[in-house]
């Protein structure tokens, strides 16, 4: 909802039924928890980290805005 509310385009990838995608996400993030948020190739973390970046203004900077 945060990304939609801010009109930030995103791609939602469901890994539940795809073990290969789940393994890739774990390899990239080091975590089995979802969601895992990436901006480009950079791991932001989960929802709490995304919210913290938004509140601090860093999310806008990361997105080049």
C-alpha positions in Angstrom: 0.0 0.0 0.0 2.8 2.4 0.8 4.3 2.2 -2.7 0.8 2.4 -4.3 -0.1 5.4 -2.1 3.2 7.2 -3.2 2.6 6.3 -6.8 5.9 4.3 -6.9 5.8 1.6 -9.5 6.8 -1.8 -8.3 6.7 -5.5 -9.3 5.2 -7.9 -6.8 6.8 -11.4 -7.2 5.0 -14.2 -5.5 7.5 -16.9 -4.4 5.1 -19.2 -2.5 4.6 -21.8 -5.2 8.0 -21.5 -6.9 10.9 -23.1 -4.9 13.5 -21.7 -7.4 12.3 -18.1 -6.9 12.2 -18.7 -3.1 15.8 -19.9 -3.2 16.9 -16.9 -5.3 15.2 -14.5 -2.9 16.9 -16.2 0.1 20.3 -16.1 -1.7 19.9 -12.4 -2.5 18.5 -11.3 0.9 19.8 -13.9 3.3 16.2 -14.2 4.7 13.2 -16.5 4.2 10.9 -13.8 5.5 8.6 -11.9 3.1 8.3 -9.3 1.9 11.8 -8.5 0.8 12.0 -5.2 -0.9 14.7 -4.4 -3.4 15.3 -1.1 -5.2 17.2 -2.2 -8.3 19.7 -4.7 -7.0 19.9 -3.1 -3.5 18.1 -4.9 -0.7 16.1 -2.4 1.4 14.8 -5.1 3.8 11.2 -5.7 4.7 8.2 -3.5 5.2 9.4 -1.9 8.4 12.7 -0.8 6.8 10.8 0.5 3.7 8.6 2.6 6.0 11.6 3.9 7.9 13.2 5.0 4.7 10.0 6.7 3.6 9.6 8.6 6.9 13.3 9.7 6.9 13.1 10.9 3.2 15.7 8.5 2.2 13.3 6.5 0.0 12.8 9.5 -2.3 16.5 10.0 -2.5 17.1 6.3 -3.4 14.4 6.6 -6.1 16.1 9.6 -7.6 13.3 12.0 -6.7 
